[in-house]
Amino acid sequence: MDGSTIWFDRRLFGDEVIARTAHRYTDFFHVAVHSTVDEIGVMLTPHEGVERPADVEARFRDDALDERLRQAVHEETRELHAALIRAALLESLPRRTDAVP
C-alpha cells in the first residue's frame, strides 16, 4: 500500500515535536520526514501486512498536538524541574557525622 504524507506548518509544529510524534508510529509504519522552509511532512507507509487505518491522519495530528503541549509544559517547568533535581541530589548526599555539636 502506498504511503501518505501529512504536512505541518513549521511555525506551529517544531521539528522535534514532529520527530517525537512520528516515532510513535514506527511499529506499524515506515516513516519518512520531508521538509521545506515553511512545512514539515511525514510520510507513513504501512509495514507489510498492516492495514492503514482510515483515521491515521487525524490520529497523527492529535498526537502532534499532544507532543506540542508536552513540549510547552516542559519548557514552562524546566527551571522548577532543575531545582527539584538539585534539591533531591543535595538531600541524597551523605551527612557528615564528624561535625562538632
N, C-alpha and C positions, 0 to 999 in steps of 0.2 A: 504494500500500500504506500502511496506517496505521502510525503510529509507536507505539513502546512506551516507557514511562518506567521507568527504573532508579533506585531510591531508595537513598540512603545516609544513615547516621546522621552528623549534623554533628559529633558529639563525636569520631568516629573519622576522618572524612574532611573536611578543611577545604575551603572554597570554592575556594581556589587550586588545590588538588590536583585537584578535580573539573573545574575550568575547563581545566587543562592536559590532563587525560585526554580531555575532550570534544573538544578541539582536534584530537587525533589522528584523529578520526572525520569531520572536516568534508569530506574528499574524497569520501566516499560517502554521507553522511547530512546532512540538515538537523538542526541541534542547537538545542534549546531547553532552558534551565535554569530550573527552578522550585524554590522553597524555602519551607520553613515554619520555625518556630522550631527544630524538632528535626531536620528532614530536608532534604536537597537531592536533587532529582531531575533526571535528564537524559532528555529525550525525543529519541529517534533516529528520524527518518523518512527512509527511503531516497530518494536522488535518483531522478529518473525514469530508468527503465531499469536500476536497480541492484536486485538481489535481496538481500533481508535474510538474512544467514546465520543458521542455526538457533542457533548458539552465540554470537551477538553479545553477549548479556548477560554470559555467562561471560567472554568476552574483555575486555569493558569493565571488569568487576570486577577481573580480573587486572591490567589496565593501571592502574586506580586504585590498587591495592595497590603496584604498581611506583612510581608517582608519589609515593605516601605515603612509601615507603622512600627515594626520591631526596631528598625534602624533609628527612627526618630526617637523612640523611647530610650534606646541605648545611648544616643548622643546627649539627650537631656539629663540622663542619670549617670553619665560617665564619672564625674567628679565624686559623687556620692559613693559609687561603687569602689572607686580607688581608695577613698577614705575608709570605707568599711574593711577593705582588704588590708590596708596598713594597720588599722586597729587590731584586726584579728591576728596578724603576724606579730605585732608587738606583744599581744596577750599570750602568744604561744611561746615566746622566748623564756628560757629558764630563769627563774628568780635567783638572785644572789642570796645565799644563806650565810655568808661570812660577814654580813654588814653588822656594824656595831649599833645596838639599840639606842 
